[in-house]
Amino acid sequence: MATDTVLSETIETGECCEAVACCAPGPVLGMAVETAETLAQLFKAISSPVRVQMLDILSRHAGEVCVCDIENQFDLSQPTISHHLGVLRKAGLVQSEQRGLWAFYYVRPAALERVQGWLAGIAPSK
């Protein structure tokens, strides 16, 4: 029997821990499934360079930005722009307000703070 197989079987049966206290207490989940799903949805939403650029535009402008001004920044069709903004809206990163024919978008700071807080929590200490 190969050494790797013997080692795997020993670890799986727990025999390695009976003779010697070689293993520290195992890791414990520190995050609820719902929280993990929410964060994963946020990360999926910002996994596109176009959506990251859109968030950058919105975060650098105080208040709201007209969708027409966002469209002017990209060489993309209007339906594609709407799709990307919809993904950001569904993830809760941005909100919009309809004014006549135009929608005005703005960043939801609480959503960005949540992502920032989680990333800060996993960053290694100096």
C-alpha positions in Angstrom: 0.0 0.0 0.0 1.4 3.4 -0.9 2.4 5.8 1.8 -0.2 8.4 0.7 -3.0 5.9 1.0 -1.9 4.8 4.5 -1.7 8.4 5.6 -5.1 9.2 4.1 -6.7 6.2 5.9 -5.0 7.1 9.2 -6.3 10.7 9.0 -9.8 9.6 7.9 -10.1 7.2 10.8 -8.7 9.6 13.3 -6.0 7.2 14.4 -3.4 9.9 14.0 -5.0 11.9 16.9 -5.4 9.1 19.4 -1.8 8.5 20.1 -0.5 12.1 19.8 -2.3 15.4 20.1 -1.1 16.4 16.7 -4.2 18.2 15.5 -5.5 21.5 16.8 -9.2 21.9 17.1 -10.7 22.1 13.6 -11.9 25.2 11.9 -15.4 26.4 12.6 -17.7 28.2 10.2 -17.8 31.8 11.2 -20.3 33.0 8.6 -23.9 32.1 8.0 -24.9 30.7 4.7 -27.1 33.7 4.0 -24.2 36.1 4.6 -21.9 34.0 2.3 -24.5 34.0 -0.4 -25.0 37.8 -0.2 -21.2 38.4 -0.4 -20.9 36.0 -3.3 -23.6 37.8 -5.2 -21.8 41.1 -4.5 -18.5 39.7 -5.8 -20.2 38.2 -8.9 -21.7 41.6 -9.6 -18.2 43.3 -9.5 -16.5 40.5 -11.4 -17.0 42.4 -14.7 -14.5 45.2 -15.6 -17.4 47.2 -17.1 -19.3 47.0 -13.8 -16.3 48.0 -11.8 -15.9 51.0 -14.1 -19.6 51.9 -13.6 -19.2 51.7 -9.8 -16.1 53.9 -10.1 -18.1 56.5 -12.1 -21.0 56.5 -9.6 -18.7 56.6 -6.6 -16.8 59.6 -7.8 -19.9 61.7 -8.4 -21.8 62.9 -5.4 -25.5 62.3 -5.8 -26.9 60.6 -8.9 -25.7 60.1 -12.4 -28.0 60.0 -15.4 -27.9 56.7 -17.3 -27.3 58.8 -20.5 -24.0 60.0 -18.9 -23.0 56.5 -18.1 -23.8 55.3 -21.6 -21.5 58.0 -23.1 -18.5 56.5 -21.2 -18.7 53.1 -22.9 -18.6 51.8 -26.4 -21.5 49.4 -25.6 -25.1 49.2 -26.7 -27.9 50.7 -24.5 -29.2 47.2 -23.7 -25.8 46.0 -22.6 -25.4 49.1 -20.4 -28.9 48.4 -18.9 -27.9 44.8 -18.3 -24.8 45.7 -16.4 -26.6 48.3 -14.3 -29.3 45.8 -13.6 -26.8 43.3 -12.3 -25.4 46.0 -10.0 -28.9 46.9 -8.9 -29.9 43.3 -8.2 -26.8 42.8 -6.1 -27.8 45.9 -4.1 -24.7 47.9 -5.0 -26.6 50.7 -6.7 -30.1 52.1 -6.8 -31.9 54.1 -9.4 -34.6 56.7 -9.5 -36.7 57.3 -12.6 -37.2 60.9 -13.7 -39.2 61.2 -16.8 -37.5 59.3 -19.5 -34.2 58.9 -17.7 -33.0 56.8 -14.8 -30.5 58.3 -12.4 -28.2 55.8 -10.6 -26.3 56.1 -7.3 -24.1 53.9 -5.2 -25.5 52.3 -2.0 -22.6 53.0 0.4 -23.8 50.4 2.9 -23.3 47.6 0.3 -19.8 48.8 -0.5 -19.0 49.2 3.2 -20.1 45.6 3.8 -17.7 44.3 1.1 -14.9 46.5 2.4 -15.5 45.4 6.0 -15.4 41.7 5.1 -12.2 42.2 3.1 -10.6 44.1 5.9 -11.5 41.3 8.3 -9.6 38.7 6.2 -6.6 40.9 5.5 -3.5 39.7 7.3 -2.4 41.7 10.3 0.8 43.6 9.9 
